[in-house]
Amino acid sequence: MQKMEYDIAMSEIYHKQIGQLFRALSHPARLAILEQLRDEEQCVCHLEARLKYRQAYISQQLALLRDAGIVQDRREGWNIYYRVTRPEVFDLLETARATLGLPLELPKIKEAAVVVCPCPKCEELTEAVV
């Protein structure tokens, strides 16, 4: 009898964890952020320029993704960079696209021509434009 109770308790724990993951993935802004982080880490200023969301809004969404264990941050001087720690989430996103009959290739988002940001990546972008 105790094994059955243990199995039920473990099942509830698993379902709760899966529910938390899907909750974290259930917001369009968080999905857009993850797509930007797919290939490399980014700072908030990059996400702001590419997605056209306010910095505070992006930071709020990143905090939820970080709390869910999907992204991790790293400080370099004044800048904080984010990267995906669970690349398996992209398999889930591709499965969702296939399930909905959506194209697996996402349309490219145009970057802002000039980004005002002190991070090294933005300085490189600004120098390339000038």
N, C-alpha and C positions, 0 to 999 in steps of 0.2 A: 504494500500500500504506500510506503514512503517513497519508493521509486517513482510511482505514478504522480505523486504530489510534486516530486522534484522535477519530473519531466514537464509538468504543467507550468511550474514556476519558471523553468528555463525557457519554455516556449514563450511565456509572457515577456521575459527579458529580451529575447530575440526580436519579438514583434515590436516592442517599444523602441529598440535601437534602429530597426528598419524604418519605423515611422518617423523617428527623429531625422534620419537621413533624407527621407522623401520630403519632409517639411522644409529642410534646408534647401532642397532642390526645387521647391514648388513656387519660386518667385522669378518672374522674367528677368529682373535686374540681376539677380544672383547667377542665373544661367548665362546671361551676357558677360558678366564678369569672369565666370569660369572659362568661357570660350576665349576670352582675351588672355587668360593665364595658361591656356592649353600648351603652348610651345615654350614659354619662358616666363620667368618672374617679371613682375611689373610693379611700379610704384603707383600710388594713388593718382598722381598727376597724369600719368599715361592713361589710366582708366578714365579719368575725367575728360581728357581730350578726345579719346576714341569713342566713348559712349555718350558723351554730352549730358552726363549727370553731375549734380553738385558734389563737391568733395565730401561734405558731411554725409550725404546720402550713400555714397560709395563706401565710406568708412563704416557706416552703420551696417551695410550689407556684408562687407568683409568680416566684421566682427561676428555676425551670425554664422558665416561659413567657417570662421576660425573656431568658434565654440562647438561646431559640429565635427571638427577634426578634419575638414576637407582642405583647408588652406592653412599655411603657416607663414608667419611674418619674420623678417630679419631686418635689423637696424644696421644701417651703414651711414655713420655720421648723423646728419639731420634727417635722412631719408629712411623710410620703411618700405621694404619690398615684400611682395606677397608671391607665394608659389603654391601650386597644388601639391598636397601631400598624398592624396588618394586618387591617382590617375584612373583607377577603375571606374570613377564616376562618369568618365567619358564613354565607357562601354554602355552604361545605363542611358546616357543621353542619345547615343546612336541607336540603341534599341527603341527608345521612345520615338525617335524620328521615323525609323522603319515601321513601327507599329502604326503611326499616323499617316504613313505614305508620304512623308516629307523628304525632300532631297537630303542626302547625307552631307553634301558639301554646302556649307553656309555661305551666303553672300558676304563679300569682303566689306568691311567698314572703313571708310576713308578716314585717314588721320588728319588732325588739324594741321594746317600749314606751319604755323608757328606756335610752339608751346612755351609758355612762360613758367619755367620751373628750374630750381637750382640743381636738380639731380643730374648726374653724369649722362644718363641716357637722353634726357631732354636737351642738354647742351649739345650733344652730338647731332640730334635731329635739327636743332636750330641752326647749327653751323652748316649742315648740309643744305638747308633751304636758302641761306644767305649767300 
